[in-house]
Amino acid sequence: EKPPPVHPTEIRTSISPSSAVELNTTSALANYATEAGIYTIKPCPVMCYHIYVERERVRKNHTQHTRLRFEPRTPIIGSECNILDQAATKADRISYVLFYARTSSGSKMAIITDLWVLDSVVIIIGAFVFVYVYFTAYVFTFWRRKRLPQFRPSFPFGNIKDVILQNTSMSQKFAEIYSQFKHQKVCGIYLMHRPALLVCDPDMIRDVLVKDFTHFHDRGIVVDEELDPLTAHLFSLSGQRWKQLRTKLTPTFTSGKMKMMFPVLTKCGEQLRALVAEHVAIGDPVEVKDIVARYTTDVIASCAFGVHCHCLVNPDAEFRAWGRKIFHDSLLGGVKRLLFFALPSLAFRLKLRVFPKDVSDYFRLMVRDTVEYREENLVERNDFMQLLIDLKNHDNVKGDETNKTSKASEKGEIPHLTVDEMAAQAFVFFIGGFETSSTTISYTLYELAMNLILQAKLQAEIDFMLDKHGGEITYEAVQGMEYLDKVVNETLRKYPPIPLLNRECSKDYKIPGTEVVLQKGIPIVVPTLGLHHDPEYYPDPEKYDPERFTKEAVKGRPSHAYLPFGEGPRMCIGMRFGLTQTKVALVMLLSKYNFWKSPKTDIPLKMNPKTFVYANLGGIVLQVTHRDKSK
């Protein structure tokens, strides 16, 4: 039978005599079910009302609390306003708390407070506090628990806050940390939440790079060949694949191969000298950084890709335009580089590309077309691309009988190169040779313009050696210039193109002289920039002094305090080529011209905090004049 109607301001209930309920009818709290039956009320606005039933307290003061008796499994039906959102019964007596009643505004029950917005704020603050405590008490005490010194991290960036905000470069930050811990063997650092080890002691650096190489043979770079085929190059690969490829590519950079490619370098050098002559004739200052970059682009395009892009003649050549996209500075590019260095696994999971897809497609197509053209037309050239073609079709480079890998090939250990693998090697050859060589040439000319006595001394050696070789710039003449070698080495010390080296612990390693064991996967950082500017090894490090590289001076300091190309089995395989193209450009220019500082020259140079390579902001503008050799 339907219950009688209930007035909105009244609540009629049928209760047992043992139960007492005192209600304020104006509050319109509704719907009590008892043994007698079930009643409902019409919807009306209600305020949040809390009822808590406690046996002991009800005995003391039943007028302030509600004591309800329910039969087990007795259903409770809410009003049309859904005032009571849940009820539970257990045995014959329950305690029930009404946290929130639905109001006329239509809001639903919250969890902690009366408002969802306030609940959200409380939850967010609680989560933040939890994460902060977890980081500061556990994550950022990793090295302290191992009883190793550590550079104080900041939440949540670790030790790379300024790098993330692009206030400083990664290499400059590590150099700063090195300067504070250089008397320690190692120093613990944090790349965000990831612990890493900064190696400060030259002897320990030797252990990591050479002596105990089997524990640190990888760089920790994640390679996704399907997504980004150009990343499968010698610099990034790890494990057995790296070892196989290194075995194949090593003979491509011998002194014999450098002699073979030397005519390509001198031809590009002559075009560089001709371009400078045009600026000298006008009398305008020369932006040497730009024209030298065009020279290195021509050299590498010809040697690595087998194409003549003529960047020295046409600064807007297609090849150079694509090359600029690789080194273009942007916020997104900086974030991606940081992720690939500090959190490579995350970058891999996010499917981030190291190089833009259009850039990758362009260079891959160029290599494929070059290979097909040469093979179909039986064309051979003395360049790096030809060496790669030999490795694609044979077990070894033609004419290099000392590096046959027939036994390994028969066992299937060293497969032939694919076209995409060839493209990856040519591409990294371009990246490694373009920026590093162009900046080294530019900084050398800059420092010589600031130190005219050093410039004159180098020019005297160049003149002497060229006269000795009949006025021709030959491979033997360039290699015989000892002072030029010192000058280039000093430039590489003051402006290391690769200002830090990275490795990854590939298996557990006990740090010599300690009980600390490094677990597999720990990143290792060698602060090359910090070492090169340490006054303990190089007094007055900001001074440009080629005499630091006399035989006596070199013997007087640790061998691993100078690492412009790395060291050990993973040192730069193209070092010989990079030094040769750098020296050819310097000889070409200094044999004919003098370089002076101009009103537009930045003194001192300001370094770019957004690049991985140690490069300055803007260009390098110098005044250039013809040499008067009669004086």
Secondary structure, 3 states (H helix, E strand, C coil): CCCCCCCCCCCCCCCCCCCCCCCCHHHCCCCCEECCEECCCCCCCCCCCCCCCCHHHHHHCCCCCCCCCCCCCCCCCCCCCCCCCCCCCCCCCCCCCCCCCCCCCCCCCCCCCCCHHHHHHHHHHHHHHHHHHHHHHCHHHHHHHCCCCECCCECCCECCHHHHCCCCCHHHHHHHHHHHHCCCCEEEEEECCEEEEEECCHHHHHHHHHHCHHHCCECCCCCCCCCCHHHCCCCCCCHHHHHHHHHHHHHHHCHHHHHHHHHHHHHHHHHHHHHHHHHHHHCCCEEHHHHHHHHHHHHHHHHHCCCCCCCCCCCCCHHHHHHHHHCCCCHHHHHHHHHHHHCHHHHHHCCCCCCCHHHHHHHHHHHHHHHHHHHHHCCCCCCHHHHHHHHHHCCCCCCCHHHCCHHHHHCCCCCCCCHHHHHHHHHHHHHHHHHHHHHHHHHHHHHHHHCHHHHHHHHHHHHHHHHHCCCCCCHHHHHCCHHHHHHHHHHHHHCCCCCCEEEECCCCEECCCCCCEECCCCEEEECHHHHHCCCCCCCCCCCCCHHHHCHHHHHCCCHHHCCCCCCHHHCCCCHHHHHHHHHHHHHHHHCCEEEEECCCCCCCCCECCCCCCCCECCCCEEEEEECCCCC
